[in-house]
């Protein structure tokens, strides 16, 4: 069964860091392009970051997170990561991983940035 499971969210102060993980099962993970999205309360789900298949040599980011967030992957662990640094209040959202171009989504992990 194909499944994505996110983890690593939590409560963090402004300026802090978190690393999110998304473990994929039931997929040929290394050939998948992966994306992170986020959804803040009352808002639509927005794109955050993208990583290409294989070695993940190509990454793209939303302007709002560029320079602060880093997407990476470990194909040996079927996992995609989102390292989030210099967190801001406006980064508060539920974060989801997605197999690019599909409707495969995880259940999401809550990130709350608050002092």
QUIQUI-V702661 format. One record per residue. PHI is phi in radians with two decimals (* if undefined). OMEGA is omega as a letter, one per 30 degrees, with the letter a starting at -180 (* if undefined). D_FIRST is the distance of its C-alpha to the first C-alpha in whole Angstrom. Layout:
PHI:OMEGA:D_FIRST + PHI:OMEGA:D_FIRST
//
This chain:
*:a:0 + -1.39:a:4 + -2.64:l:6 + -2.14:a:10 + -2.27:l:12 + -1.60:l:16 + -2.73:l:19 + 1.83:l:23 + -1.24:l:24 + 2.87:l:28 + -1.72:a:31 + -2.48:l:33 + -1.37:l:37 + -0.94:a:38 + 1.57:a:38 + -1.43:a:36 + -2.32:l:32 + -2.53:l:29 + -2.13:l:26 + -1.61:l:22 + -2.19:l:19 + -2.38:l:16 + -1.70:l:13 + -1.80:l:10 + -2.30:a:7 + 1.42:a:5 + -2.07:l:8 + -1.47:a:12 + -1.01:a:13 + -1.11:a:17 + -1.64:a:17 + -1.58:l:16 + -1.56:a:19 + -2.17:l:18 + -2.37:l:20 + -1.91:l:21 + -2.22:l:22 + -2.54:l:24 + -2.38:l:26 + -1.51:a:29 + -0.96:l:30 + 1.33:a:31 + -2.13:l:30 + -1.37:l:28 + -1.30:a:25 + -2.04:l:26 + -1.15:l:25 + -2.04:a:26 + -2.76:a:25 + -2.37:l:24 + -2.41:a:23 + -1.30:a:23 + -1.26:l:21 + 1.14:a:22 + -1.31:a:24 + 1.21:a:24 + -1.25:l:28 + -1.99:l:28 + -2.31:l:27 + -2.39:a:29 + -2.42:l:29 + -1.13:a:31 + -1.00:a:34 + -1.20:a:34 + -2.08:a:32 + -1.02:a:34 + 1.54:l:35 + -2.01:a:34 + -1.89:l:30 + -2.36:l:28 + -1.71:l:25 + -2.63:a:24 + -2.53:l:21 + -2.26:a:20 + -1.20:l:18 + -1.24:l:19 + -1.95:a:17 + 0.90:a:14 + -2.29:l:16 + -2.00:a:18 + -2.05:l:21 + -2.34:l:24 + -1.49:a:27 + -2.07:l:29 + -2.03:l:33 + 0.84:a:36 + -1.14:a:34 + -2.11:l:36 + -0.92:a:36 + -1.26:l:35 + -1.46:l:31 + -1.07:a:31 + -3.11:l:27 + -1.58:a:24 + -1.79:a:22 + -2.19:l:19 + -1.77:a:17 + -2.60:l:15 + -1.39:a:14 + -0.95:l:18 + 1.41:l:18 + -2.30:l:15 + -1.77:l:14 + -1.47:a:11 + -2.25:l:13 + -1.45:a:13 + -1.46:l:15 + 1.65:l:18 + -2.37:a:21 + -1.42:l:24 + -2.06:l:27 + -2.15:l:31 + -1.89:a:34 + -2.73:l:37 + -1.67:*:40
//
